[in-house]
Amino acid sequence: MATPAPADAAPQFEGVSFAVSSKIAKKQSIRVRKESMRLKKEATKEYPSPAREAFACLGTEGIDAAEVDSTASTSGVVSVPLPAVLTVLERKIAKSSLSTDLLVYIPFMIAFTVFLTNGRDVTEVFYSVQAIKEELLSQPATPYDAYKTFADVKSISEYNAWLRTVFVPSLYHPCVGNESSLASSARPYKGNHLLLGAVRLRTILASNNSCTLDSALFGGDRGAGVCRGSHHDGESVELRFGRYNPLYPVSLEKTKESYLYQHTPCSEAAGGQYIVGDVTWYHCGGYIVDVPFSKACDAVLSLVDLLEAAPFVDEERARFASVEFFLHHPALHTFTSVKIYIEISPSGAVIPAAQLRSFLVWTESDSKGNTIFDFFFFAFVLYYLYKYVRDCILHKRSKGSLISFFLDVWNLLETANLLIFLVVFALRWTWWDVSKQKLTAFPYSPKYRTLPFFFYFCMSTCFVENT
């Protein structure tokens, strides 16, 4: 017969069972909380929709993803907005176009460099111009000051001294011999240069009524002085017939050259171009004396003395005085325009300056290969012109207006660039046409010969040196 358990055994067992059950429940509660947190994270995690994945594949940027999701949820179909598609396609087309443009741009830049420098040795032309400057502008300008060059000329008397001391002996060297031994169409000069035609001495005078006296200060007293301002406000056009040019024989039939000098308007000055100085600009007319290079040095010096005594460059009325001539260098196939001048402000200040421009003349025998290359380079310009017009049309179709196209900075630069190229080729073609007229052909008559403006205007065939 079994022995009954003690009375206090049941409560003790029940306590152990409750403790074990409590631990198990606690562990289960922790697992439930962790699982709940995991499910919450999974519920709040944002997964890309199929539409967004499509955009990611296309490589779009800046597209509103919410708009894509809403489109997919409302329609039930994964769709891509049309503006986004167009944006993606435009970017891909632009990327492909830039790669193609780079393949064209590299040979274009090579051709442009050749176009800019082809046909002449820029270094030799530079030294050619420097040799002329050294001969005329770096020598002592006056016999009494060995350190005063043309750049130091500060008065009209010093300008006249420079003419006698430097200019005439240099260009009409040697200062001995007679005229017949020097008569030729081109006179040899330093460094294998040839002096062409004649030197032009020129001055522009302001008239006595080029400004008015202040009546509040002078009243009616006109004897207080004469007011002379800029030559633009009134130019002296008096004809001087009292003296004759000693370089030309005086005959019963007086010609324009037989007079010492007289005023000649720009339209009758046998060419010439305006000069832009530090004070203002000056036309090609004025009082003119042409001195042929075939004349003897002593005769030219006598003429300079006579002009100084006249006076040719008036101390009070003169506003501009210059010497101008042309040279040719056969080895470089280059012509050079030389203009050495002084400006005289209405206040009396004298500003010396010089302008030397070297340029080429087109000839069939020497320039044919360069001309063929010019047309090759022009094909690049036509390509970029076609591309520019095509971009305008496409922009017009997509945007409906060209205003935004022309307001774009890069398009403005492209417009200016194309216009410059077209103007350069227009000048180049005109240069070809005028060169065929043989204005620079030898022999040269003993007269000042000028050339059209664009010959020594600074385009791609020109080398400019200003002092």
Secondary structure, DSSP 4 states (H G I P E B T S, - for coil): -PPPPPTTHHHHHHHHHHHHHHHHHHHHHHHHHHHHHHHHHHHH--PPPHHHHHHHHHT--S--HHHHHHHHHHHSS----HHHHHHHHHHHHHHHHHHHHHHHHHHHHHHHHHHHHTTS-HHHHHHHHHHHHHHHHSS-SBTTBTT--GGG--SHHHHHHHIIIIIHHHHT-SS-S-HHHH-SSEEEEGGGEEEEEEEEEEEEEB-TTSS---HHHHTT-GGG------GGG-B------SSB-TTS---SS--GGGBS-EEE-GGGSSS---EE-SS-EE-S-EEEEEEETTS-HHHHHHHHHHHHHTTSS-TTTEEEEEEEEEEEETTTTEEEEEEEEEEE-TT--EEEEEEEEEEE---HHHHHHHHHHHHHHHHHHHHHHHHHHHHHHHHHHHHS-SHHHHHSHHHHHHHHHHHHHHHHHHHHHHHHHHHTTTTTPSSPPSS-----GGGSSSSTTEEEEE-
